[in-house]
Amino acid sequence: MKNSDLTILVIDENAIRASVIEDGLRQAGHDNVTVVHELLGVARIIERLAPDVIVIDIENPNRDMLESLFLLSRSVKRPIAMFVDRSDADSIQAAVEAGVSAYVVDGLRKERIKPILDMAISRFNAFSRMARELEEAKSQLENRKVIDRAKSILMKSRGLDEETAYGLLRRTAMDQNRKIVEIAQSLVMTAGLLEK
Amino acid sequence: MMQDISIGFVPLLDSAVLLAAQEKGFFAAEGLSVKLTRETSWSAIRDRLAVGHLQAAHVLGPMPIAANLGLFPLSPSLVAPFALGLGGNAIAVSNALGAAMEEAGDNRDLDPARAGQALKAVVEARRAAGLPRLRFGVVYIFSGHNLELRYWLAANGIDPDADVDIVVLPPPFMPDALMTGRIDGYCAGEPWNTMAARSGAGRVVTVKSRIWRSSPEKVLAIAATLCEEQPDLIDALIRGLYKAAVWCGARDNHAELAAILATPDHLGVDASLLKPVLDGAIAIAATEEVQVEDFFLPCEKAATFPWQSHALWFYSQMVRWGLCSHSPRNAGIAANSYRPDIYRRALKPLNAALPGASLKVEGALLVPTPVGASAAGLILGPDGFFDGRIFDPDRIGDYIREQMS
């Protein structure tokens, strides 16, 4: 079965995620993939491409406009249905959870669309996981910086060595049933106030 | 035990009753633990209702009807047992179009007939000069905005399909689109008309409450399965919303309500833009305000009652503009999308004044009129259409035929 005869349009304001999806589609043998990052002028692109499948992130504020295009435009001829088949509840659930929405030309066979949708879902999920991990790494780095700051304040103001300063932070956190970073944050903030 | 429920909303002034129910503790008092989720499009709200991420949502009045008629790519079964107020929209135009309309007789008083006749003169002059058609933005196809804009245009002799272009645009983009000339006008809810007026991007030429006074706008849509399975939960939800609507309706609370709406998690706009709108003082240009009676009613005049005649009017206009076909079966689906029976069941214990009828003749009340209700003190109207037409839901076939001929 050839994949290259399906025309696919990916609309995503997030350029990195869009390229991750495009990459997946190309790996699966889809050659006719077009990516757009904004909806301005998309009506003309859809008219020209006549895509069989449109993949768009569910949070895109322009989806209402896109759906009106399918409904009203005389130039977009074939009716477009979301997903493959309304009875395929699990797919739809997984897609919405991942943040994918897809519009598919009526009459396309389910086994042709399912792999595209599954790929988009898994790549969207992978992307969110990546973004979350990046966010966590960033906040861990931030936390470490705050704790270091607090340690050095204690070392300076109380003449402690690093180990004792950290021990003091940890003990205070345990006593108050709070996180070390919270104790460090309030210490840094208080020190900041006192300096002024 | 607290019951968990997720409710979606779009950041608009008319999400006020829903946000107040949460922030003022009316939901909690009913034993509900509500999670509010802000959404960026009506399509996303509909999809999340369909897959059960949301159990209920602030939606456009025609949406439950369109969903139950299967008109969406993904159509969940929805029930609308509670309306989130009456009125609240306006029509804004670019400064250039506003000036042209003024030259053609519009006198900045928001009169839909005068403004409409002026617009018609501009449309005709443009056609004679070979200029492109004017382009208007609406927020969604199945929206009060689209349907009332079309009603206003058609009643003024402007064919919404042949004489102008109507496009869909997310409301936050509208003031900019007006400024840059991508559109010439739009019909949207608040705060987006105020935004355009105050920033000098355009001028408000008429308002929903003058096109059709006391007219329906947003409703609370609930997944039909949940409505059947958990009637107690639904009743608690409706009671919480009703008490919030009463609170929102009191003028003394408007400053606090504006502050609730203004927070970054909600609308994220300055409270000083919202408070005047709640008080009915509508900005029509940068430094010009007009006091509009009944601009947005969250509570008064049975503003939360899901009239089936409202559902049928939306349906009649959907048929009129070719969005669905008319049949007794479709009309039945439309009417039953709104559920006054559930509203009454939920509010009976509160001894509130509940309308006895589920449908009314729309546009028949010329003055405020006391009506039959479960308790004294229910006053409806005036509720007229600006062109003096009347919508009798019992004669919906005739109404549609007359409008389409």
Chai-1 contact restraints between the chains, C-beta under 6 A:
chainA,res_idxA,chainB,res_idxB,connection_type,confidence,min_distance_angstrom,max_distance_angstrom,comment,restraint_id
A,I58,B,A44,contact,1.0,0.0,6.0,A-B,restraint_1
A,E59,B,T40,contact,1.0,0.0,6.0,A-B,restraint_2
A,P61,B,T40,contact,1.0,0.0,6.0,A-B,restraint_3
A,P61,B,S41,contact,1.0,0.0,6.0,A-B,restraint_4
A,P61,B,P170,contact,1.0,0.0,6.0,A-B,restraint_5
A,R63,B,S41,contact,1.0,0.0,6.0,A-B,restraint_6
A,R63,B,S43,contact,1.0,0.0,6.0,A-B,restraint_7
A,D64,B,S41,contact,1.0,0.0,6.0,A-B,restraint_8
A,D64,B,W42,contact,1.0,0.0,6.0,A-B,restraint_9
A,D64,B,S43,contact,1.0,0.0,6.0,A-B,restraint_10
A,D64,B,Y140,contact,1.0,0.0,6.0,A-B,restraint_11
A,D64,B,V168,contact,1.0,0.0,6.0,A-B,restraint_12
A,M65,B,V168,contact,1.0,0.0,6.0,A-B,restraint_13
A,E67,B,S43,contact,1.0,0.0,6.0,A-B,restraint_14
A,S68,B,I141,contact,1.0,0.0,6.0,A-B,restraint_15
A,S68,B,V168,contact,1.0,0.0,6.0,A-B,restraint_16
A,L71,B,I141,contact,1.0,0.0,6.0,A-B,restraint_17
A,A81,B,P73,contact,1.0,0.0,6.0,A-B,restraint_18
A,M82,B,P73,contact,1.0,0.0,6.0,A-B,restraint_19
A,M82,B,L74,contact,1.0,0.0,6.0,A-B,restraint_20
A,I92,B,V51,contact,1.0,0.0,6.0,A-B,restraint_21
A,Q93,B,V51,contact,1.0,0.0,6.0,A-B,restraint_22
A,V96,B,D47,contact,1.0,0.0,6.0,A-B,restraint_23
A,V96,B,V51,contact,1.0,0.0,6.0,A-B,restraint_24
